[in-house]
Amino acid sequence: MGFYSLSRSNITLSTSNDSLTFLPATGRSIQLIEFSVGGMATTATAQNIQIARSSGGTTPSAGVTAQPLREAQAAAGFTNATAWVAQPTINQVLLRIPCNAHGGLYRWIDTEEMTLVWIDGNTSEQMSIRGEVGAGSVSFHCIVEEW
């Protein structure tokens, strides 16, 4: 349990497939601490990224290696995926992040008033990051806490 960094570089957003999905380990929770995104395309395209509660999906695969932010902490217990045989179902959209495909940077940081937590065993326990509008190239970075 601890803090972890995960990122994806120069990926094309999709409105039907998650760019990254987090699944809490049994009996644990995940909190989104920070999310930042920047456009990587050569032309301007208006885009929106949604961070949502999701459920379902079959056969998650191709995860990102969660990098511990403290040298002595254990490896992450949660699972994450960048591919699915059948995509999760988006339930409640919690954040809509605007992003121009041709540059710009958007950074969201957790505050006491805006804490986003995903808890194992809940109906919508997964966290999905997915394009909502536009399909340009972006790079994004997440910091999550697991406990």
Phi, psi and omega per residue, in radians:
M1 nan 2.469 -3.115
G2 2.841 -2.689 -3.116
F3 -1.869 2.436 -3.058
Y4 -2.394 2.555 3.101
S5 -1.907 2.313 3.086
L6 -2.390 2.415 3.129
S7 -2.576 2.758 3.052
R8 -2.283 2.421 -3.061
S9 -2.019 2.279 3.016
N10 0.867 0.998 3.111
I11 -1.841 2.706 3.081
T12 -1.608 2.182 3.121
L13 -1.168 2.633 3.070
S14 -2.307 2.471 3.090
T15 -1.534 -0.109 -3.140
S16 -2.025 -0.209 -3.132
N17 -2.201 2.434 3.067
D18 -1.132 2.455 2.983
S19 -1.439 -0.502 3.072
L20 -2.820 2.376 3.105
T21 -2.223 2.368 3.068
F22 -1.885 2.383 3.082
L23 -2.206 2.016 -3.126
P24 -1.071 2.575 3.033
A25 -1.225 2.802 -3.140
T26 -0.954 2.204 3.099
G27 1.314 0.186 -3.105
R28 -2.118 2.987 3.112
S29 -2.255 2.738 3.060
I30 -2.187 2.386 3.066
Q31 -2.119 2.293 3.055
L32 -1.390 2.088 -3.103
I33 -1.677 -0.702 -3.109
E34 -2.682 2.530 3.034
F35 -2.436 2.217 3.067
S36 -2.320 2.556 -3.105
V37 -2.516 2.543 3.062
G38 -2.465 2.562 3.133
G39 -1.307 2.582 -3.107
M40 -2.198 0.036 -3.059
A41 -1.456 2.922 3.138
T42 -1.630 -0.132 3.073
T43 -2.239 2.667 -3.112
A44 -1.335 2.289 3.043
T45 -2.482 2.231 3.072
A46 -1.247 2.353 -3.110
Q47 -2.439 2.794 3.037
N48 -2.430 2.318 3.074
I49 -1.934 2.378 3.098
Q50 -1.897 2.413 2.982
I51 -1.961 2.077 -2.928
A52 -2.436 2.780 2.903
R53 -1.360 2.459 -3.141
S54 -2.503 2.920 3.116
S55 -2.563 2.905 3.081
G56 1.302 -2.675 -3.018
G57 1.565 2.641 3.104
T58 -2.267 2.465 3.043
T59 0.964 1.218 3.065
P60 -1.217 2.543 3.136
S61 -2.677 3.125 3.014
A62 0.961 0.903 -3.135
G63 -1.304 2.938 3.064
V64 -1.642 2.475 3.090
T65 -1.264 2.068 3.113
A66 -1.331 2.092 -3.097
Q67 -1.617 2.072 3.093
P68 -1.081 2.375 3.141
L69 -1.516 -0.229 3.049
R70 -2.011 2.309 -3.021
E71 -0.982 -0.670 -3.032
A72 -1.601 -0.017 -3.080
Q73 -1.394 2.729 -3.112
A74 -1.256 2.871 3.047
A75 -1.092 2.707 -3.135
A76 -1.082 2.509 3.076
G77 -1.636 -0.354 -3.117
F78 -1.345 2.830 3.073
T79 -1.850 2.593 2.973
N80 -2.393 2.711 -3.070
A81 -2.476 2.563 3.035
T82 -1.993 -0.047 3.122
A83 -2.545 2.617 3.124
W84 -2.470 2.605 2.971
V85 -1.201 -0.811 2.994
A86 -2.216 2.206 -3.050
Q87 -1.163 2.640 3.020
P88 -1.087 2.802 3.062
T89 -1.631 2.166 3.084
I90 -1.245 2.259 3.094
N91 -1.859 -1.774 -3.109
Q92 -1.522 2.157 3.032
V93 -1.443 2.127 -3.080
L94 -1.700 -0.603 3.121
L95 -2.394 2.467 2.955
R96 -2.055 2.067 -3.042
I97 -1.875 1.991 3.091
P98 -1.330 2.509 -3.129
C99 -2.737 2.200 3.037
N100 -1.489 2.348 -3.099
A101 -1.129 -0.362 -3.104
H102 -1.839 1.187 3.072
G103 1.630 -2.921 -3.079
G104 1.438 2.743 3.137
L105 -2.441 2.400 3.051
Y106 -2.192 2.322 -3.134
R107 -2.280 2.186 3.063
W108 -1.954 2.338 -3.140
I109 -2.213 2.358 3.095
D110 -1.025 2.449 3.043
T111 -2.312 2.962 3.095
E112 -1.035 -0.603 -3.105
E113 -1.414 -0.297 -3.043
M114 -2.364 1.281 3.129
T115 -1.773 2.224 -3.135
L116 -1.954 2.015 -3.070
V117 -2.216 2.427 3.045
W118 -2.032 2.223 -3.003
I119 -2.054 2.247 3.085
D120 -0.984 2.393 3.104
G121 1.668 -0.275 3.082
N122 -1.266 2.810 -3.139
T123 -1.046 -0.757 3.138
S124 -2.020 1.195 -2.979
E125 -1.464 -0.219 -3.098
Q126 -1.565 2.654 3.020
M127 -1.909 2.105 3.118
S128 -1.910 2.357 2.989
I129 -1.983 2.034 -3.014
R130 -2.569 2.541 3.025
G131 -1.113 2.540 3.092
E132 -2.037 -0.645 3.103
V133 -2.421 2.366 3.108
G134 1.475 2.784 -3.110
A135 -2.506 0.831 3.106
G136 -1.566 -3.125 3.141
S137 -1.589 2.402 3.118
V138 -2.465 2.843 2.879
S139 -2.128 2.448 3.100
F140 -2.450 2.819 -3.075
H141 -2.436 2.407 3.103
C142 -2.193 2.526 2.890
I143 -2.081 2.218 3.122
V144 -2.199 2.655 3.025
E145 -1.967 2.378 3.077
E146 -2.036 2.372 3.038
W147 -2.570 nan nan
